[in-house]
């Protein structure tokens, strides 16, 4: 729907058996990228759809896309996503990037992290694409809090907030 209001328009539709894991707008606002899985999470696809003509292009397909749907379209045109690694238990993943060109095709994905025992839970990227915050999780999940030093802009010593065996997930 336009920012000034009006009639809503459907931009993404799923077929039966598909699940949408994540989506993000292109930097110019003319396209959407989405990660969807099907077949009981046995198949994952990263797609880009042009909002003007409705054309859908597959950038990448892989069963390892079944992760948590982390997806960010960076200001330089790269699309950031996660792939599950290892035995596929979903407790480890890495950040990858792929660069679609103006025709909608893309080269090979490039891994940008190499985690061990960690799961990327969320990302937040600055508008200029120069900074990124990443939430890393380890099972069982615990929440830590830390102050951000106003002068040095560094985190002070983290303190554990939760102390149990539940999957504690921060939401804000």
N, C-alpha and C positions, 0 to 999 in steps of 0.2 A: 504494500500500500504506500502511496506517496507520503512523504513527511507531513504534508499539509492536509492529509486525510483523503478519503475516497474509497473506492471499491478495492478490497483485497484481491490479490492474484496469487494463485498457487505457483510456486517456483520449484518445489521438489515433491515428487510423488513416488511412493514405494509400491512395489508389487507384493503380492502375498508371499510371506516367508522372508522378506527383507527387513533389516533393522538399520536405521540411520544412527551411526555412532558419533558423527560430528560434521560440522560444516563451517565455512568461513567465506566472507566476501572477498573478492579481488580488491587490490588497492584502488582501482579506478571505479569500483562499484558496478561494473558491467557484467560480471560473472560470479558464479558460486562454485566453490569446491566442496565436495562431500565425500565422506567415507561411509560405505554401506557394506553390510555383510549379508550373506544368504546361506541357505543349506545348513542351518544349525551351526552357524559360525564357521563353516568349513571353507568359505570363499569370501574374500574381501576385495573391494574395488575402490580406488580413488578416482573420482570423476570430476570433470569441470564442465559446467553448463553455461552457455552464453545466454544471458537474460533477454537479449533483443530478438534472436532468431530461434532460441530454444535448443540449439544444437548441443548434444552431449558428447564429450570426448573422454575416453578412458585414458588416464595418465599411467596407471599402474594397477596390476592385479596380483594379489598374493594372499594365501591363507593367513599369513602372519599379521595382516592388517586387522585381525579380529580384536585388537587391543581395546583401549579405553576411549578411542575417538579423539585423541589430541590432534588438532588440526589448526594451523595458522598460516594465512597467506601473507607473506612478508612484503614490505614496501618495495623491495628490489625485484619482486616477481616470483621468488622461490616459494614453494609450498612446503611447510614443515609438518611432519607426521611421525607416528611411532610404529615400530614393528616389534611384535613379540619375539623374543629370542629363546634359545634353548629348547626345552622339551615341550613348550607350548602351554605350560601351566598358568601363564598370564601373570607371573610374579616378577618377570624381568622384561624390560623393553629398552630400546634405544631410539633416540631422535634421528630422523633421516630427513633429507631435503631432496626435492626434485624441481626442475625448472622447466615449466611449460613455455614454449615459444609462441609467437603471435598466431601460428597456424593451429595451436592446440596440441602439438606433439611435444614429447618430453624425452630427455636423455635418461640415462640410468640414474637411479636414486643413489645418493651419497650419504653414508652414515656420518653423523657429526658428534655422537657420543658413544662411549663404550662402557656401559655400566655393568656392575656385578652385584646381583642381589637387590637391585633397585627397580622401581617402576615409576616412569614419568607419569604423574597424575594430572598435571595441568601446566599450561604455559601462558604467559602474558608478555606480549611483545610491545615495545614502545612504538609510537606512530612512525618514527624515522627509521626503525629497524635496527638501531644500534645497541639496544639493551633488551634483555629478556630475563624474566623471572621464571624459574622452573620449580614445580613442586615434585620432590622425589619422595617415594614411599617405600617402606620396607615392611614386610609382614612379620609379626602382627603390627598393626599401625598404632603409633603413639603420636601425641601432639606435643611439640615443644614451642615455647614462646621466647622471644628475645627482643630487646630494645635495639633500635637503630640509633646509633650515636649521631647527633645533630651536626657535629663538627666534622668528623671523619667519614661519615656515611657508611660506617662498618657496623656489622651486627655485633652486639655484646654477647657475652657468654649465654647460650641458650639454657633455659630451665624447662624440665619436663613438666607438662601440665596434666597428662593422664598417666596412670600407673596400673593398667589392667591388661588383659589379654584380648580385649575386644578390638574390632576394626574401627578405630577412632578416626573420623575424617573431618578435617577443618573445612568450613564452608564460607568463611569470610576472613 
